[in-house]
Amino acid sequence: MPHPHRQPNTRRASSGRSGGAAEALVIEHLEFAYRVAGHYAARTPIPREDLQQEASVGLLKAARRYNPGHGSPRPGHFRAFARPFINGEIRHYLRDRGFAISVPGRWRELHARGRKLHQNGIPHQEIPARLGLTPQRWSEIMTACSVRVVALPLDNPEPDAPPPDEDWEGKW
């Protein structure tokens, strides 16, 4: 049932592109959407095809809302308009099927300094000492900074299993 204080949004339906025009935009820019999905596929364990499907949904939403004469970043530049829709669909998909790892800023800074030391020829074994870290902490930092998204299984094989005893807060 519609909310009593809200009017139906007829503006969106009337201001969008016709089916044929939106479909033409989707066909023309499908490879672009697949490239965006490929960037996410390289950083996640999610199958590329799943991410391409989500990218296609975002592209279709963008094509339906695109109006080159009104409200677009620049008339004729559909890719700039479509990218947030594509990224948004993929991110929603990843969020719903996993969780983003939030790495503390201090860890990101140490990781960047460690990479720079390694690029300058410092052996890998010496990096933790130069940063004032234990080798174990350095290993944790490297792992955390190399993973962007962790996928979780959708179904829990042991729903009655207790949570792990490991204290995750102490590590982050």
C-alpha positions as CSV (number, residue, x, y, z in Angstrom):
1,M,0.0,0.0,0.0
2,P,1.4,3.4,-0.9
3,H,2.4,5.8,1.8
4,P,-0.5,8.3,2.4
5,H,1.8,11.3,2.4
6,R,3.8,10.4,-0.7
7,Q,2.7,11.1,-4.3
8,P,3.5,8.4,-6.9
9,N,6.7,9.2,-8.8
10,T,5.4,9.7,-12.2
11,R,8.3,12.1,-13.2
12,R,10.8,9.3,-13.3
13,A,8.7,7.1,-15.6
14,S,8.0,10.0,-17.9
15,S,11.5,11.5,-18.0
16,G,13.4,8.2,-18.8
17,R,14.4,7.0,-22.2
18,S,12.1,4.9,-24.3
19,G,12.7,1.2,-24.3
20,G,14.4,1.2,-27.7
21,A,16.7,4.1,-26.9
22,A,17.7,2.6,-23.6
23,E,18.2,-0.8,-25.2
24,A,20.5,0.8,-27.8
25,L,22.6,2.4,-25.0
26,V,22.9,-0.9,-23.2
27,I,24.0,-2.8,-26.3
28,E,26.5,0.0,-27.2
29,H,28.1,0.1,-23.7
30,L,27.9,-3.5,-22.6
31,E,31.6,-4.1,-23.0
32,F,32.3,-1.0,-20.8
33,A,30.1,-2.6,-18.1
34,Y,31.9,-5.9,-18.4
35,R,35.3,-4.1,-18.0
36,V,34.0,-2.5,-14.8
37,A,32.9,-5.9,-13.6
38,G,36.3,-7.4,-14.5
39,H,38.0,-5.0,-12.1
40,Y,35.9,-6.3,-9.3
41,A,36.3,-9.9,-10.4
42,A,40.1,-9.5,-10.1
43,R,39.8,-8.5,-6.5
44,T,37.1,-10.9,-5.3
45,P,36.4,-14.6,-5.4
46,I,33.0,-14.0,-7.0
47,P,32.6,-15.4,-10.5
48,R,33.1,-12.9,-13.3
49,E,29.8,-13.9,-14.9
50,D,27.9,-13.0,-11.7
51,L,29.5,-9.6,-11.6
52,Q,28.9,-9.0,-15.3
53,Q,25.2,-9.7,-14.8
54,E,25.1,-7.2,-12.0
55,A,27.0,-4.7,-14.1
56,S,24.4,-5.2,-16.9
57,V,21.6,-4.5,-14.4
58,G,23.3,-1.2,-13.4
59,L,23.8,-0.3,-17.0
60,L,20.2,-0.9,-17.8
61,K,19.1,1.3,-14.9
62,A,21.4,4.0,-16.1
63,A,20.2,3.8,-19.6
64,R,16.5,4.1,-18.5
65,R,17.3,7.2,-16.5
66,Y,19.7,8.9,-18.9
67,N,18.6,12.2,-20.4
68,P,21.4,13.8,-22.4
69,G,19.8,17.2,-22.2
70,H,19.0,17.4,-18.5
71,G,20.9,16.6,-15.4
72,S,23.6,14.5,-17.0
73,P,27.3,15.3,-16.2
74,R,27.9,16.3,-19.9
75,P,25.5,15.7,-22.7
76,G,26.6,12.7,-24.7
77,H,28.9,11.3,-22.0
78,F,26.8,8.3,-21.0
79,R,29.7,6.3,-19.5
80,A,30.3,9.0,-16.8
81,F,26.6,8.8,-16.0
82,A,26.4,5.0,-16.0
83,R,29.5,4.2,-14.0
84,P,27.9,5.0,-10.5
85,F,24.9,2.8,-11.4
86,I,27.2,-0.1,-12.5
87,N,29.5,0.2,-9.4
88,G,26.4,0.5,-7.2
89,E,24.8,-2.7,-8.4
90,I,28.1,-4.6,-8.1
91,R,28.8,-3.2,-4.6
92,H,25.2,-4.0,-3.4
93,Y,25.7,-7.6,-4.7
94,L,29.1,-7.9,-2.9
95,R,27.7,-6.4,0.2
96,D,24.7,-8.8,0.2
97,R,27.0,-11.8,-0.3
98,G,29.9,-10.9,1.9
99,F,31.4,-8.1,3.9
100,A,34.0,-5.5,3.2
101,I,37.1,-5.7,5.2
102,S,37.8,-2.4,6.9
103,V,41.5,-2.0,7.3
104,P,42.7,0.6,9.9
105,G,44.4,3.6,8.5
106,R,47.6,2.9,10.5
107,W,47.8,-0.6,8.9
108,R,47.4,0.9,5.4
109,E,50.1,3.4,6.1
110,L,52.5,0.7,7.4
111,H,51.7,-1.5,4.4
112,A,52.5,1.3,2.0
113,R,55.8,2.0,3.9
114,G,56.7,-1.7,3.8
115,R,56.0,-1.9,0.1
116,K,58.2,1.2,-0.5
117,L,61.0,-0.4,1.5
118,H,60.7,-3.6,-0.5
119,Q,60.8,-1.6,-3.8
120,N,64.0,0.1,-2.5
121,G,65.7,-3.3,-2.2
122,I,65.2,-4.0,1.5
123,P,64.8,-7.8,2.0
124,H,61.4,-9.0,3.0
125,Q,62.6,-10.5,6.3
126,E,64.0,-7.1,7.4
127,I,60.8,-5.0,6.7
128,P,59.0,-5.8,10.0
129,A,62.0,-4.8,12.1
130,R,62.4,-1.5,10.2
131,L,58.7,-0.7,10.8
132,G,59.0,-1.7,14.5
133,L,56.7,-4.7,14.1
134,T,56.8,-8.4,14.8
135,P,56.9,-10.7,11.8
136,Q,53.5,-12.0,12.8
137,R,51.9,-8.5,12.9
138,W,53.5,-7.7,9.5
139,S,52.0,-10.8,8.1
140,E,48.5,-9.9,9.4
141,I,48.9,-6.4,7.9
142,M,50.0,-7.7,4.5
143,T,47.1,-10.2,4.4
144,A,44.5,-7.5,5.5
145,C,45.7,-5.0,2.9
146,S,45.8,-7.5,0.1
147,V,42.1,-8.6,0.5
148,R,39.4,-6.1,-0.3
149,V,36.2,-8.2,0.0
150,V,35.6,-11.6,1.6
151,A,32.7,-13.7,0.3
152,L,30.6,-15.6,2.8
153,P,28.6,-18.7,2.0
154,L,24.9,-17.9,1.7
155,D,23.8,-21.0,3.6
156,N,25.3,-22.0,7.0
157,P,26.1,-25.7,6.9
158,E,25.9,-25.9,10.7
159,P,23.3,-23.4,11.9
160,D,23.6,-24.5,15.5
161,A,27.4,-24.3,15.6
162,P,28.7,-21.8,18.2
163,P,30.6,-18.7,16.9
164,P,34.4,-19.0,16.7
165,D,36.3,-18.4,19.9
166,E,38.8,-16.1,18.2
167,D,38.8,-12.5,19.4
168,W,38.6,-10.6,16.1
169,E,38.5,-7.2,17.7
170,G,41.9,-7.6,19.2
171,K,43.3,-8.0,15.6
172,W,41.8,-5.0,14.1
